[in-house]
Amino acid sequence: MTQTTEPVSVDAEQYIARLRTQMAEAWGQTQAELALAREENTARAAREADKDRRIAELESTIAELRGASTRP
């Protein structure tokens, strides 16, 4: 059994345009996710710095109170 196949002809431009659009949308989505991650990291770092500052203040207060104590 022999099969003869005709070459398939397609308009590649429409597929290329669709792929271009999909890639641009994916790139835009990725950039948005990266920007959000940066904002979240900045906010997290600020919270951590504030927490560390507060801990240092409390430790300093504890040390001062221990130093002012009249107990042996």
C-alpha positions in Angstrom: 0.0 0.0 0.0 1.5 3.3 -1.1 0.4 6.6 0.2 1.0 9.8 -1.5 0.8 12.8 0.7 0.4 16.2 -0.6 2.4 18.9 1.2 0.4 20.7 3.8 0.3 24.4 3.3 -0.5 26.7 6.2 -0.4 30.4 6.7 2.4 30.5 9.3 2.0 34.2 9.9 -1.2 33.8 12.0 0.5 31.1 14.1 3.5 33.2 14.6 1.4 36.2 15.5 -0.5 34.1 18.0 2.7 32.7 19.6 4.1 36.3 19.7 1.0 37.4 21.6 1.1 34.4 24.0 4.8 35.0 24.7 4.2 38.7 25.3 1.4 37.9 27.8 3.5 35.3 29.5 6.4 37.8 29.8 4.1 40.4 31.2 2.7 38.0 33.7 6.2 37.0 34.8 7.2 40.6 35.2 4.1 41.3 37.3 4.9 38.2 39.5 8.5 39.4 39.9 7.4 42.9 40.9 5.0 41.5 43.4 7.7 39.2 44.9 10.1 42.2 45.2 7.4 44.1 47.0 6.7 41.2 49.3 10.4 40.8 50.0 10.8 44.5 50.8 7.8 44.4 53.2 9.1 41.2 54.8 12.6 42.8 55.3 11.0 45.9 56.9 9.0 43.7 59.3 12.0 41.7 60.2 14.1 44.9 60.8 11.3 46.3 62.9 11.1 43.1 64.9 14.8 43.0 65.4 14.8 46.6 66.5 12.0 45.9 69.0 13.8 42.8 70.4 17.0 44.9 70.9 15.0 47.6 72.7 13.4 45.0 75.0 16.7 43.3 75.7 18.2 46.7 76.5 15.3 47.4 78.9 15.8 44.0 80.6 19.5 44.7 81.0 18.8 48.1 82.5 16.2 46.6 84.9 18.6 43.9 85.9 21.3 46.5 86.5 19.1 48.6 88.6 17.8 45.7 90.7 18.7 45.7 94.4 18.3 42.0 94.7 21.5 39.9 95.1 
